[in-house]
Amino acid sequence: MKNTSIYKFSFTALSLKVRETISLAQKLKDENLNLEDLAPKDLPDQRGATSKRKFQELIRRLNQLSKEELDLLAEGNPSEQKQLCLLGFARYYRFFYEFVTETMVDKIMLFDYELTDRDINSFMSRKSIDHPELESLAETTRKKVVQVLWKVLEQSELINSVTDRKITPPFLEKRVENLIVKTNPNDLKVFLYTEDKIKSHDRN
């Protein structure tokens, strides 16, 4: 459950992929397997090189979750499952994690719920100082990164749509919240918790 400092942009190959992620987690639990026991053939309705690439990305996301989080991903309700897919995604792709936990949380604290192209451009410009990999992105790749970023924000219901882009703080399921608190309370920011809200949770 470790992230390196270098941003990974391989999420451009696939977005949140809730159904496929849940399917792999269910196979893990039902057959009492480890992640290394899974193979591309375990993905539903997938074949060939595309399947292998998708599989590798999904395994990397699942690898960010604790055993308890994986179990809940396999057997939880649809809302819990989607939230855990987002958690694994955000933990692996630090670029996404920091955009949500910094830019979006900061806007919420200012009661500003409108996300714009300027927000993402400003974020990328600021982060390029410490992340030269942002500077080296081809323009087509950069556009794809932004496109998939908006798509995942919509799929995870952190914004209402890719066109309107209004921030919609989710109702975090209690079982998901409790597991995050056990592993890393700071990850509650992925679900748009402010520092004050995290601290008040700790006091309860």
Stockholm file with secondary structure:
# STOCKHOLM 1.0

chainA/1-204         MKNTSIYKFSFTALSLKVRETISLAQKLKDENLNLEDLAPKDLPDQRGATSKRKFQELIRRLNQLSKEELDLLAEGNPSEQKQLCLLGFARYYRFFYEFVTETMVDKIMLFDYELTDRDINSFMSRKSIDHPELESLAETTRKKVVQVLWKVLEQSELINSVTDRKITPPFLEKRVENLIVKTNPNDLKVFLYTEDKIKSHDRN
#=GR chainA/1-204 SS CCCCSSCCCGGGGCCCCHHHHHHHHHHHHHTTCCGGGCCGGGSTTCCHHHHHHHHHHHHHHHTTSCHHHHHHHHHSCHHHHHHHHHHHHHHHCHHHHHIIIIIIHHHHHTTCCBCCHHHHHHHHHHHTTTCHHHHTCCHHHHHHHHHHHHHHHHHTTSBSCTTTCBBCCCCCCHHHHHHHHHHCGGGGGGGTCCHHHHHHHHHC
#=GC SS_cons         CCCCSSCCCGGGGCCCCHHHHHHHHHHHHHTTCCGGGCCGGGSTTCCHHHHHHHHHHHHHHHTTSCHHHHHHHHHSCHHHHHHHHHHHHHHHCHHHHHIIIIIIHHHHHTTCCBCCHHHHHHHHHHHTTTCHHHHTCCHHHHHHHHHHHHHHHHHTTSBSCTTTCBBCCCCCCHHHHHHHHHHCGGGGGGGTCCHHHHHHHHHC
//
